[in-house]
């Protein structure tokens, strides 16, 4: 698949932001990753870890290509520098509405007129953010699943104001970086993936936080009864506990109860999931 998008900037170098940047660079795009100064050291470490993962798990990546990709991603904490010539900006900052809106307000003032903005938000609708961008016709959602090299869907969802030609260009870009594009025909909170996944994770959280069953037994039931390769608490660990916590802490009373349980028992203890080596489970070399 060909695309006229060549220069890509990813805002945010957390678990998924780093993966989007790495996969784009691995696919031959000119990639800049932006974050605050304090996060850039962790970002460099993440890219090194992704290089090792790709070398081990992705066909053709063990010939030095993965290591070269890690070195090719340009890191900066200067937003103006990051977006000065971008064709596409993919925003992957934390799931906090005011933070995202503030980011787009700044971005709209700094990015060239040609630049397309795409949010990777898991739960917010693009219409929640479009007025902050200053360019609603060139703004939409581009949502990735965690572990993009393996679970390679890319859900594309615009608003009523998104230019159809821009929508098609982003679909083409997603295919060009090895994703399977899933066009969402109208706005839907949670897209396809999270419309199915979030209720599952919440139900699992209610069972464990309520003391009905341990996370391990919840996973065991789900895997045995459905044949799924992972249970919901293994999925929590893959996602990282910070994102579910941010979502749940802004929900109803039951959701806030689950968020408090996550914080007290796991997050405050540094157990943030696979990326930190421990969440609901302990991991060695990512396993």
C-alpha positions, 0 to 999 in steps of 0.5 A: 500500500502506498501513501503520500504521508512520509513524516510522522510525529508521535506525541507521547512515548508511553507504552503504546506511543513508543510502539506506534513510533517504532512500527512507523519507523520500522516501516520506513517512515521518517519518525519524530517522537515527542515527550517531556524531558523527564520521559525521554530517557525512558523512551530511549530504553523502550525503543531498545526493548522494542528492538529486542522484541522485534528481533525475537518475534518479527520475521526479518527483524533479526538482521540488524533492522530492528536495532537500526530502527531504534536509532532512527527515531528522533527524540525531542522535548521541543513541540515546535521542533517535533511538528515543524514539517510533519505530514501526520501527528499521532497523539498518544498522551494520557487519557485526560480530556483537558490535557489532550485539549490543551495539547491540541490547542498548542499543536494547532498553533505550531504545526503546518497547515498541511499536517493531519492530526490523529488521536490514539485515544482509547475512550474519547470521541474525536468530536470531544477534541476536534474544536481544540485542533483548529483544523477539524477537517484534518482531524480524526482518530487512529486507534491501535491495539497494544503490541502493534507488531502482533495485534495489528489492527488500526481503527480509523474514525472521523467526525462529521467534519473530517474530510473524506480524503483525509480519512482515506489517506490515514487508512492508506497510512495504516496499511503502509505500516503493516496494520489492518485498517478498520474504518469505523463508519460513524463515531462510537465510544470505544471503537470496535475493540474497546466496545468489546474489551472494556466491559470485560475488563471492568467485569473482571475488576468487579470480581477481584476488587469485590473479593469474589475471586482472585485475578488468577482464577478469573483468568483461569475461568475465562481461558478454559471456558472460551479458549482465549489465549489470555485472561482479562488480568493478563490483558490488564498487564499487557495494556499497563495498569495506568490507562485502565486506572485513568479511565476507571477513576473518572467513571461511576462509583463502582468504576472508582472503587475498582480504580482505588483497588488498582491503585492501592494494591498494584500501582502504588507498589510499582506493579504497572504491568508487563512493561515494569516486570510485574502487575497482576503477574511477574514477568521475566524477559517479557514473559 
